Amino acid sequence: MQDIIKKLVDIDNQAKQYSEETKKQKLELEKEIEDEVKKIHDKYMAQAEEEAEAERKKVEESSKKTFEKNEEKRKASQKKLQKKFDENADKWVDEIVANVLK
């Protein structure tokens, strides 16, 4: 009888030890999974930041080109208007004065 009780106690102790080892392994695996998820998250966030920066640079360059193009058009229009003014200013002043004096 005593042998059976001893065997049962031994089996119970082994089961407890196995249960503790299993819990420990589970915690270690959870930690490994958590670490791996963080690595993957960090990797994709870094990649997303790089892509966002590349896109920002493309947009910035495109905006700069558009601005320069518009600036050239504005200067051309300004030059054209200034030329028209220089050619017609005296005539326009004479017409205004003539209309006022009528």
C-alpha positions, 0 to 999 in steps of 0.5 A: 500500500505504501508503495502505491501511495509513494508512486502516486505521490511521485506521479503527482510530483512529476505532473506538477513539475511537468505542469510548471515546465509547460507553463514556463515554456508557454511564457517563453513562447509568448515572449518570443512571439511578442518579440517577433511581432514587435520586430515585424511591426518595427520593420514595416513601420520603418519601411512605411516611413521610408516610402512616405519620405520617398513620396514626400520628396516626389511630391515636393519635387513635382510641386517645385517644378510646377511652381517654377513653370508657373513662375515662368508663365507669370514673368512672361505675362508680366513682361507682355503686359509691361510691354503693352503698357509701355507702348500704349501708356501715352495714348491711354492717358490722352484718351482718358484726358480727352474723355474727361474733358468732353 
